[in-house]
Amino acid sequence: MRVVLSVIGKFHTFDLARSLHEAGNLAAIYTGYPRFKLRDEALPASLVHTYPWLHTPFMAMSNKPWMTRRVADEWQHLSRVLFDRHVAAHMPPCDVFVGLSSCATRSGQQAHRQGAKYVCDRGSTHIREQNALLQEEHDRWGVPYTAIDPRTVEREEAEYAEADVITVPSQFNKASFVKHGVPSERVRVLPYGVNLGRFHPSGTPDPKHFDVIFVGGMSVRKGVPDLVKAFMDFRHPGKRLSFVGSPSPELIEDLRARGLWSDDFRVLGHIPQERLKDIMSRAHVMVLPSIEEGLALVQAQAMACGCPIIATTNTGAQDLFEDGVQGHILPIRRPDLITERLQALADQPEVRDAMGQRALARVQQAGGWKQYGEAAISLYRSLLAQPAKA
């Protein structure tokens, strides 16, 4: 079985690529990343094909003051279209083509013309459900929202229709596709793994403090306003809140204007993964109150460091751990419940410690990315046994 992968960035696709290569099934992987950023991916250079001419400059320029939403939308649209065309024009013979959604419209069609199966890999909810949830949340906080580019919605839905199967990382994601009319049997759940060699306990929390961390891009989508409100209502003399990931000065100023920001909060920005494990290992809990998510990779990473999690149902947490056992799973938009769980963990350190140890055991038992790769290979083989899509 020969498998070709396509991803405009890296995401989880390179972890899948390593599993496929180890099994002797990787024919090629196409990416919009430059080759120098792929040196540590442990794949033969001959199998990695780069098309960095638009995506790489976009990443480099994304924080420039002239990068308005309109400019970003146009740049991203052109980047995805040309990347897709490049993959379609250079696709080698294969049995299965796996394309990350919104970047595989033509290449998925080309795979079918070549007689291959096409897997649309969607890392989140159905595009229309994502748009609706984000609109609702921005309205809830009175924050302006720019809808997802209609061209992206069109591309996504064309790919959903063309694909032999759609893979998503959580049952929450699958339910959103069924809600929007996609037959349940065409959507398969493949929960993401974690690199257990990179993420493992490397320290212990400071007993004089209670450290809460958030890992991800600061945004309304990630539920940051709910986290801040919950944290401010929870009582502990040594409580500390740290944000790891891309900061949002606009969101911080909005929260400050609402009385929901403290200068004591630590905004650490992007942290390399080799240091992220230290932060996770020393945290008492990670909170991820996302409104819309695929299956946040940071959840399994925190668990691998022995850090318990408080997450919402919309993070895909149910596919990783049991509520009340390795962490807590709560409804979205309930900062009051987050406060209750924080208070309980702070007041009962022995319960928090036991939860962290169970989280570590759970993710170790899952087997990391190896299990994800094995499940994907099994799915692709089952597809090949099916008749061609009409």
JOBELZI-V951899 format. One record per pair of residues at least 24 apart in sequence whose C-alpha atoms are under 7 Angstrom apart, sorted by sequence separation. I is the first residue (numbers start at 1). J is the second residue. D is the distance in Angstrom with one decimal. If there is no record, write none. Layout:
i:j:d
I:J:D
I:J:D
//
This chain:
i:j:d
1:25:5.6
2:26:5.9
3:27:5.3
4:28:4.9
5:29:4.5
6:30:4.7
7:31:5.0
8:32:4.4
9:33:5.7
32:56:6.8
55:79:5.8
241:265:5.3
242:266:4.6
243:267:4.8
244:268:5.2
245:269:4.6
246:270:5.9
281:305:5.0
283:307:6.6
285:309:5.7
286:310:6.3
287:311:5.9
288:312:6.8
290:314:6.4
2:27:5.3
4:29:5.8
5:30:6.2
6:31:6.1
8:33:6.9
18:43:6.7
54:79:5.3
240:265:6.9
241:266:6.3
242:267:5.9
243:268:5.9
244:269:5.3
245:270:4.4
280:305:6.1
281:306:6.3
290:315:6.0
127:153:6.2
242:268:7.0
244:270:6.1
245:271:6.9
281:307:6.1
244:271:6.7
280:307:6.2
210:238:5.7
211:239:5.9
212:240:6.1
213:241:5.8
214:242:6.3
215:243:6.1
216:244:6.2
217:245:5.1
218:246:6.2
277:305:6.4
327:355:6.4
127:156:7.0
209:238:4.2
210:239:4.6
211:240:4.9
212:241:4.9
213:242:4.8
214:243:5.0
215:244:4.7
216:245:4.8
217:246:4.6
218:247:5.4
219:248:7.0
326:355:4.9
208:238:6.4
209:239:5.6
210:240:6.1
211:241:6.1
212:242:6.4
213:243:6.0
214:244:6.1
215:245:5.8
216:246:6.8
217:247:6.3
218:248:5.6
325:355:6.2
326:356:6.5
229:260:6.3
51:83:6.6
219:251:6.9
228:260:6.3
326:358:5.3
326:359:4.5
120:159:6.6
120:160:6.7
291:332:6.0
120:163:5.7
289:332:6.7
119:163:5.6
122:166:6.8
124:168:6.7
118:163:5.1
119:164:6.0
120:165:6.4
121:166:5.9
122:167:6.0
123:168:5.7
118:164:5.5
119:165:5.2
120:166:4.7
121:167:4.9
122:168:5.3
123:169:6.3
117:164:6.3
119:166:5.8
120:167:6.3
121:168:6.4
129:176:6.4
308:355:6.0
125:173:4.5
308:356:4.7
124:173:6.0
307:356:5.0
102:152:6.3
105:155:6.3
126:176:5.7
306:356:4.6
125:176:5.8
126:177:5.3
306:357:5.6
308:359:6.3
102:155:5.6
105:158:6.8
306:359:6.1
102:156:5.0
105:159:5.5
306:360:4.8
101:156:6.1
104:159:6.9
305:360:6.5
303:359:5.0
304:360:4.9
30:87:6.9
303:360:5.1
304:363:6.0
303:363:6.4
304:364:7.0
227:289:6.5
300:363:6.6
223:289:4.9
27:94:7.0
222:289:6.2
223:290:4.6
222:290:3.9
223:291:5.8
221:290:6.0
222:291:5.9
213:283:6.6
221:291:5.4
222:292:7.0
212:283:6.1
221:292:6.1
211:283:5.0
212:284:6.1
213:285:6.5
214:286:5.8
211:284:5.2
212:285:5.3
213:286:4.8
214:287:5.6
210:284:6.0
211:285:6.8
212:286:5.7
213:287:6.3
214:288:6.3
202:277:6.9
203:278:6.4
73:149:6.9
198:274:6.9
202:278:5.6
205:281:6.9
206:282:6.9
200:277:6.7
204:281:5.8
205:282:4.1
199:277:5.5
203:281:5.3
204:282:4.7
205:283:5.5
202:281:5.8
203:282:5.6
205:284:5.9
201:281:5.3
138:220:6.9
215:298:6.8
134:221:6.2
4:94:6.5
3:94:5.7
2:94:4.9
3:95:6.0
4:96:6.4
5:97:6.0
6:98:6.3
7:99:6.4
2:95:5.2
3:96:4.8
4:97:4.9
5:98:4.9
6:99:4.7
7:100:5.3
1:95:6.0
2:96:6.5
3:97:5.8
4:98:6.2
5:99:5.9
6:100:6.2
199:301:5.9
201:304:7.0
200:304:5.2
201:305:4.2
192:297:7.0
199:304:5.7
200:305:4.4
201:306:6.1
230:335:4.8
234:339:5.3
194:300:5.9
199:305:6.0
229:335:6.4
230:336:6.1
233:339:6.4
194:301:6.0
226:333:6.6
196:304:6.8
227:335:6.5
230:338:5.8
231:339:6.4
234:342:6.9
235:343:6.9
226:335:5.1
230:339:4.7
234:343:6.0
173:294:6.4
170:294:6.6
169:294:6.1
170:295:6.1
169:295:5.7
191:319:6.7
210:346:6.7
172:314:6.4
172:316:5.9
171:316:6.8
170:316:5.1
170:319:6.1
133:292:6.8
130:292:6.5
124:293:5.7
125:294:6.3
124:294:3.8
123:294:5.2
196:368:6.1
195:368:5.8
194:368:4.6
195:369:6.4
193:368:4.6
194:369:5.5
193:369:4.3
193:372:5.9
192:372:6.2
191:372:6.9
190:372:6.7
164:389:6.5
96:380:6.9
19:370:6.4
20:373:6.7
15:369:6.6
19:373:5.1
16:373:5.6
//
